[in-house]
Amino acid sequence: MDIGSELCKVIATFIFQKIIADPGGFHYVTSHSKRLKTVVMILNNVVSQLVESRSVRLLKSVTKCYLRLADDPT
């Protein structure tokens, strides 16, 4: 997600968004703190790169990922 062209980043983020939209994928990412921490770190890197690229499409995808990760599964 944090390496490649803007289009590659948008597609990778969209795929990750679809994975965590599924309850099984969401559980897989959030069940271990180290895994979740790694995902959040990568999303943070993407956001910091947005300062230079200013990609609205990528910002929307990353925001949707953050919102999904903030969901309470109960």
Phi and psi in radians as a Rosetta constraint file:
Dihedral C 1 N 2 CA 2 C 2 CIRCULARHARMONIC -1.793 0.35
Dihedral N 2 CA 2 C 2 N 3 CIRCULARHARMONIC 0.129 0.35
Dihedral C 2 N 3 CA 3 C 3 CIRCULARHARMONIC -2.220 0.35
Dihedral N 3 CA 3 C 3 N 4 CIRCULARHARMONIC 2.430 0.35
Dihedral C 3 N 4 CA 4 C 4 CIRCULARHARMONIC 2.026 0.35
Dihedral N 4 CA 4 C 4 N 5 CIRCULARHARMONIC -3.040 0.35
Dihedral C 4 N 5 CA 5 C 5 CIRCULARHARMONIC -1.262 0.35
Dihedral N 5 CA 5 C 5 N 6 CIRCULARHARMONIC 2.962 0.35
Dihedral C 5 N 6 CA 6 C 6 CIRCULARHARMONIC -1.039 0.35
Dihedral N 6 CA 6 C 6 N 7 CIRCULARHARMONIC -0.754 0.35
Dihedral C 6 N 7 CA 7 C 7 CIRCULARHARMONIC -1.091 0.35
Dihedral N 7 CA 7 C 7 N 8 CIRCULARHARMONIC -0.734 0.35
Dihedral C 7 N 8 CA 8 C 8 CIRCULARHARMONIC -1.069 0.35
Dihedral N 8 CA 8 C 8 N 9 CIRCULARHARMONIC -0.724 0.35
Dihedral C 8 N 9 CA 9 C 9 CIRCULARHARMONIC -1.150 0.35
Dihedral N 9 CA 9 C 9 N 10 CIRCULARHARMONIC -0.727 0.35
Dihedral C 9 N 10 CA 10 C 10 CIRCULARHARMONIC -1.095 0.35
Dihedral N 10 CA 10 C 10 N 11 CIRCULARHARMONIC -0.789 0.35
Dihedral C 10 N 11 CA 11 C 11 CIRCULARHARMONIC -1.145 0.35
Dihedral N 11 CA 11 C 11 N 12 CIRCULARHARMONIC -0.781 0.35
Dihedral C 11 N 12 CA 12 C 12 CIRCULARHARMONIC -1.086 0.35
Dihedral N 12 CA 12 C 12 N 13 CIRCULARHARMONIC -0.730 0.35
Dihedral C 12 N 13 CA 13 C 13 CIRCULARHARMONIC -1.172 0.35
Dihedral N 13 CA 13 C 13 N 14 CIRCULARHARMONIC -0.680 0.35
Dihedral C 13 N 14 CA 14 C 14 CIRCULARHARMONIC -1.096 0.35
Dihedral N 14 CA 14 C 14 N 15 CIRCULARHARMONIC -0.751 0.35
Dihedral C 14 N 15 CA 15 C 15 CIRCULARHARMONIC -1.095 0.35
Dihedral N 15 CA 15 C 15 N 16 CIRCULARHARMONIC -0.780 0.35
Dihedral C 15 N 16 CA 16 C 16 CIRCULARHARMONIC -1.087 0.35
Dihedral N 16 CA 16 C 16 N 17 CIRCULARHARMONIC -0.681 0.35
Dihedral C 16 N 17 CA 17 C 17 CIRCULARHARMONIC -1.041 0.35
Dihedral N 17 CA 17 C 17 N 18 CIRCULARHARMONIC -0.740 0.35
Dihedral C 17 N 18 CA 18 C 18 CIRCULARHARMONIC -1.175 0.35
Dihedral N 18 CA 18 C 18 N 19 CIRCULARHARMONIC -0.635 0.35
Dihedral C 18 N 19 CA 19 C 19 CIRCULARHARMONIC -1.108 0.35
Dihedral N 19 CA 19 C 19 N 20 CIRCULARHARMONIC -0.806 0.35
Dihedral C 19 N 20 CA 20 C 20 CIRCULARHARMONIC -1.387 0.35
Dihedral N 20 CA 20 C 20 N 21 CIRCULARHARMONIC -0.182 0.35
Dihedral C 20 N 21 CA 21 C 21 CIRCULARHARMONIC -1.247 0.35
Dihedral N 21 CA 21 C 21 N 22 CIRCULARHARMONIC -0.487 0.35
Dihedral C 21 N 22 CA 22 C 22 CIRCULARHARMONIC -1.366 0.35
Dihedral N 22 CA 22 C 22 N 23 CIRCULARHARMONIC 2.346 0.35
Dihedral C 22 N 23 CA 23 C 23 CIRCULARHARMONIC -0.969 0.35
Dihedral N 23 CA 23 C 23 N 24 CIRCULARHARMONIC -0.664 0.35
Dihedral C 23 N 24 CA 24 C 24 CIRCULARHARMONIC -1.153 0.35
Dihedral N 24 CA 24 C 24 N 25 CIRCULARHARMONIC -0.740 0.35
Dihedral C 24 N 25 CA 25 C 25 CIRCULARHARMONIC -1.159 0.35
Dihedral N 25 CA 25 C 25 N 26 CIRCULARHARMONIC -0.698 0.35
Dihedral C 25 N 26 CA 26 C 26 CIRCULARHARMONIC -1.083 0.35
Dihedral N 26 CA 26 C 26 N 27 CIRCULARHARMONIC -0.791 0.35
Dihedral C 26 N 27 CA 27 C 27 CIRCULARHARMONIC -1.106 0.35
Dihedral N 27 CA 27 C 27 N 28 CIRCULARHARMONIC -0.714 0.35
Dihedral C 27 N 28 CA 28 C 28 CIRCULARHARMONIC -1.048 0.35
Dihedral N 28 CA 28 C 28 N 29 CIRCULARHARMONIC -0.774 0.35
Dihedral C 28 N 29 CA 29 C 29 CIRCULARHARMONIC -1.259 0.35
Dihedral N 29 CA 29 C 29 N 30 CIRCULARHARMONIC -0.685 0.35
Dihedral C 29 N 30 CA 30 C 30 CIRCULARHARMONIC -1.637 0.35
Dihedral N 30 CA 30 C 30 N 31 CIRCULARHARMONIC -0.109 0.35
Dihedral C 30 N 31 CA 31 C 31 CIRCULARHARMONIC -1.312 0.35
Dihedral N 31 CA 31 C 31 N 32 CIRCULARHARMONIC -0.393 0.35
Dihedral C 31 N 32 CA 32 C 32 CIRCULARHARMONIC -2.137 0.35
Dihedral N 32 CA 32 C 32 N 33 CIRCULARHARMONIC 2.247 0.35
Dihedral C 32 N 33 CA 33 C 33 CIRCULARHARMONIC -1.090 0.35
Dihedral N 33 CA 33 C 33 N 34 CIRCULARHARMONIC -0.620 0.35
Dihedral C 33 N 34 CA 34 C 34 CIRCULARHARMONIC -1.145 0.35
Dihedral N 34 CA 34 C 34 N 35 CIRCULARHARMONIC -0.713 0.35
Dihedral C 34 N 35 CA 35 C 35 CIRCULARHARMONIC -1.138 0.35
Dihedral N 35 CA 35 C 35 N 36 CIRCULARHARMONIC -0.787 0.35
Dihedral C 35 N 36 CA 36 C 36 CIRCULARHARMONIC -1.114 0.35
Dihedral N 36 CA 36 C 36 N 37 CIRCULARHARMONIC -0.720 0.35
Dihedral C 36 N 37 CA 37 C 37 CIRCULARHARMONIC -1.075 0.35
Dihedral N 37 CA 37 C 37 N 38 CIRCULARHARMONIC -0.702 0.35
Dihedral C 37 N 38 CA 38 C 38 CIRCULARHARMONIC -1.116 0.35
Dihedral N 38 CA 38 C 38 N 39 CIRCULARHARMONIC -0.767 0.35
Dihedral C 38 N 39 CA 39 C 39 CIRCULARHARMONIC -1.085 0.35
Dihedral N 39 CA 39 C 39 N 40 CIRCULARHARMONIC -0.800 0.35
Dihedral C 39 N 40 CA 40 C 40 CIRCULARHARMONIC -1.121 0.35
Dihedral N 40 CA 40 C 40 N 41 CIRCULARHARMONIC -0.665 0.35
Dihedral C 40 N 41 CA 41 C 41 CIRCULARHARMONIC -1.096 0.35
Dihedral N 41 CA 41 C 41 N 42 CIRCULARHARMONIC -0.738 0.35
Dihedral C 41 N 42 CA 42 C 42 CIRCULARHARMONIC -1.155 0.35
Dihedral N 42 CA 42 C 42 N 43 CIRCULARHARMONIC -0.750 0.35
Dihedral C 42 N 43 CA 43 C 43 CIRCULARHARMONIC -1.077 0.35
Dihedral N 43 CA 43 C 43 N 44 CIRCULARHARMONIC -0.682 0.35
Dihedral C 43 N 44 CA 44 C 44 CIRCULARHARMONIC -1.088 0.35
Dihedral N 44 CA 44 C 44 N 45 CIRCULARHARMONIC -0.698 0.35
Dihedral C 44 N 45 CA 45 C 45 CIRCULARHARMONIC -1.078 0.35
Dihedral N 45 CA 45 C 45 N 46 CIRCULARHARMONIC -0.726 0.35
Dihedral C 45 N 46 CA 46 C 46 CIRCULARHARMONIC -1.105 0.35
Dihedral N 46 CA 46 C 46 N 47 CIRCULARHARMONIC -0.760 0.35
Dihedral C 46 N 47 CA 47 C 47 CIRCULARHARMONIC -1.090 0.35
Dihedral N 47 CA 47 C 47 N 48 CIRCULARHARMONIC -0.721 0.35
Dihedral C 47 N 48 CA 48 C 48 CIRCULARHARMONIC -1.150 0.35
Dihedral N 48 CA 48 C 48 N 49 CIRCULARHARMONIC -0.533 0.35
Dihedral C 48 N 49 CA 49 C 49 CIRCULARHARMONIC -1.277 0.35
Dihedral N 49 CA 49 C 49 N 50 CIRCULARHARMONIC -0.393 0.35
Dihedral C 49 N 50 CA 50 C 50 CIRCULARHARMONIC -1.167 0.35
Dihedral N 50 CA 50 C 50 N 51 CIRCULARHARMONIC -0.356 0.35
Dihedral C 50 N 51 CA 51 C 51 CIRCULARHARMONIC -1.033 0.35
Dihedral N 51 CA 51 C 51 N 52 CIRCULARHARMONIC -0.661 0.35
Dihedral C 51 N 52 CA 52 C 52 CIRCULARHARMONIC -1.524 0.35
Dihedral N 52 CA 52 C 52 N 53 CIRCULARHARMONIC -0.736 0.35
Dihedral C 52 N 53 CA 53 C 53 CIRCULARHARMONIC -1.475 0.35
Dihedral N 53 CA 53 C 53 N 54 CIRCULARHARMONIC -0.538 0.35
Dihedral C 53 N 54 CA 54 C 54 CIRCULARHARMONIC 0.937 0.35
Dihedral N 54 CA 54 C 54 N 55 CIRCULARHARMONIC 0.815 0.35
Dihedral C 54 N 55 CA 55 C 55 CIRCULARHARMONIC -1.555 0.35
Dihedral N 55 CA 55 C 55 N 56 CIRCULARHARMONIC 1.977 0.35
Dihedral C 55 N 56 CA 56 C 56 CIRCULARHARMONIC -1.192 0.35
Dihedral N 56 CA 56 C 56 N 57 CIRCULARHARMONIC -0.682 0.35
Dihedral C 56 N 57 CA 57 C 57 CIRCULARHARMONIC -1.061 0.35
Dihedral N 57 CA 57 C 57 N 58 CIRCULARHARMONIC -0.761 0.35
Dihedral C 57 N 58 CA 58 C 58 CIRCULARHARMONIC -1.201 0.35
Dihedral N 58 CA 58 C 58 N 59 CIRCULARHARMONIC -0.700 0.35
Dihedral C 58 N 59 CA 59 C 59 CIRCULARHARMONIC -1.053 0.35
Dihedral N 59 CA 59 C 59 N 60 CIRCULARHARMONIC -0.729 0.35
Dihedral C 59 N 60 CA 60 C 60 CIRCULARHARMONIC -1.080 0.35
Dihedral N 60 CA 60 C 60 N 61 CIRCULARHARMONIC -0.782 0.35
Dihedral C 60 N 61 CA 61 C 61 CIRCULARHARMONIC -1.134 0.35
Dihedral N 61 CA 61 C 61 N 62 CIRCULARHARMONIC -0.760 0.35
Dihedral C 61 N 62 CA 62 C 62 CIRCULARHARMONIC -1.132 0.35
Dihedral N 62 CA 62 C 62 N 63 CIRCULARHARMONIC -0.717 0.35
Dihedral C 62 N 63 CA 63 C 63 CIRCULARHARMONIC -1.080 0.35
Dihedral N 63 CA 63 C 63 N 64 CIRCULARHARMONIC -0.726 0.35
Dihedral C 63 N 64 CA 64 C 64 CIRCULARHARMONIC -1.112 0.35
Dihedral N 64 CA 64 C 64 N 65 CIRCULARHARMONIC -0.638 0.35
Dihedral C 64 N 65 CA 65 C 65 CIRCULARHARMONIC -1.128 0.35
Dihedral N 65 CA 65 C 65 N 66 CIRCULARHARMONIC -0.811 0.35
Dihedral C 65 N 66 CA 66 C 66 CIRCULARHARMONIC -1.044 0.35
Dihedral N 66 CA 66 C 66 N 67 CIRCULARHARMONIC -0.755 0.35
Dihedral C 66 N 67 CA 67 C 67 CIRCULARHARMONIC -1.094 0.35
Dihedral N 67 CA 67 C 67 N 68 CIRCULARHARMONIC -0.732 0.35
Dihedral C 67 N 68 CA 68 C 68 CIRCULARHARMONIC -1.167 0.35
Dihedral N 68 CA 68 C 68 N 69 CIRCULARHARMONIC -0.723 0.35
Dihedral C 68 N 69 CA 69 C 69 CIRCULARHARMONIC -1.156 0.35
Dihedral N 69 CA 69 C 69 N 70 CIRCULARHARMONIC -0.426 0.35
Dihedral C 69 N 70 CA 70 C 70 CIRCULARHARMONIC -1.441 0.35
Dihedral N 70 CA 70 C 70 N 71 CIRCULARHARMONIC -0.169 0.35
Dihedral C 70 N 71 CA 71 C 71 CIRCULARHARMONIC -1.096 0.35
Dihedral N 71 CA 71 C 71 N 72 CIRCULARHARMONIC 2.517 0.35
Dihedral C 71 N 72 CA 72 C 72 CIRCULARHARMONIC -1.624 0.35
Dihedral N 72 CA 72 C 72 N 73 CIRCULARHARMONIC 2.061 0.35
Dihedral C 72 N 73 CA 73 C 73 CIRCULARHARMONIC -1.212 0.35
Dihedral N 73 CA 73 C 73 N 74 CIRCULARHARMONIC -0.167 0.35
